[in-house]
């Protein structure tokens, strides 16, 4: 279950689940599990004990990972969720391409 099309820093659109329709920035990718963590999406409550860093214990809200198949990358140019294609450049490098407008997604 490798995550092929989504990278850290991409903006993604959630296509299913309780957060359907939300957009967010990818904070981290977990390729072995096939999951991603997106800013402001899939918020869960976690009970935390007091530590040296966190003097006050209690219940905190944090993002939880979810399957990458529930998210689509948002194109920078057309600003729509899109599928990702691959394109080989002349110098031999491989880049990600928007299937709707053909724009290169990699910076």
C-alpha positions in Angstrom: 0.0 0.0 0.0 2.5 2.6 -1.1 1.5 6.2 -1.5 2.5 7.1 -5.0 0.9 10.4 -6.0 0.7 12.4 -2.8 3.8 14.1 -1.3 4.3 16.2 1.9 3.3 19.8 1.3 0.7 19.0 -1.4 -2.8 20.5 -1.1 -5.4 17.7 -1.2 -9.2 17.5 -1.5 -11.0 14.8 0.6 -13.4 12.8 -1.6 -15.0 10.4 1.0 -15.6 10.0 4.7 -16.7 12.3 7.5 -14.5 15.2 6.2 -15.7 14.9 2.6 -15.3 18.2 0.7 -12.5 19.7 2.8 -9.2 20.9 1.5 -5.9 20.8 3.5 -2.1 20.6 3.3 -0.4 17.2 3.7 1.7 17.3 6.9 3.2 13.8 6.6 3.0 10.7 4.5 3.1 7.1 5.9 4.0 5.0 2.8 4.2 1.6 4.6 0.6 2.0 5.8 -0.7 3.8 2.7 -1.9 6.7 4.9 -1.5 10.5 5.1 -2.0 13.2 7.7 -3.7 16.3 6.5 -3.9 19.7 8.4 -7.4 20.2 9.9 -8.8 16.9 8.6 -9.8 13.8 10.6 -9.5 15.5 14.0 -9.6 13.1 17.0 -9.4 13.7 20.7 -6.4 12.3 22.6 -6.0 12.0 26.3 -2.6 13.2 27.4 -0.8 12.9 30.8 1.1 15.8 32.2 4.8 15.8 31.2 7.7 18.2 31.4 6.8 19.7 28.0 3.1 19.7 28.6 2.6 20.8 32.2 -1.2 20.7 31.9 -2.6 17.3 31.0 -6.0 16.8 29.5 -7.8 16.2 26.2 -6.2 17.6 23.1 -7.4 17.6 19.5 -5.0 16.3 16.8 -5.0 15.1 13.2 -5.1 11.3 12.7 -3.9 9.4 9.6 -6.3 8.2 7.0 -6.0 6.2 3.7 -4.5 8.2 0.8 -7.1 6.8 -1.5 -9.7 9.1 0.1 -7.8 12.2 -1.1 -7.1 13.8 -4.5 -4.3 16.2 -5.2 -5.4 19.8 -6.1 -3.8 21.3 -9.1 -2.0 24.7 -8.6 -3.1 26.1 -11.9 -6.7 25.0 -12.4 -7.4 24.7 -8.6 -9.4 21.5 -9.0 -8.9 18.0 -7.6 -7.3 15.9 -10.2 -5.7 12.6 -11.0 -2.0 12.5 -11.4 -0.1 11.5 -14.5 3.7 11.0 -15.0 5.8 12.8 -17.6 9.4 12.3 -18.6 11.4 15.4 -19.2 14.3 15.7 -21.7 17.0 15.6 -19.0 15.6 12.2 -17.9 13.7 13.3 -14.8 10.2 12.2 -14.0 7.5 14.8 -12.9 3.9 14.6 -11.8 1.4 16.2 -14.2 -2.3 17.3 -13.8 -4.6 15.1 -15.9 -7.1 18.0 -16.5 -4.9 20.9 -17.6 -1.5 19.2 -18.2 0.4 21.5 -15.8 3.4 20.2 -14.0 2.6 19.8 -10.3 6.1 19.3 -8.9 7.9 22.5 -8.0 
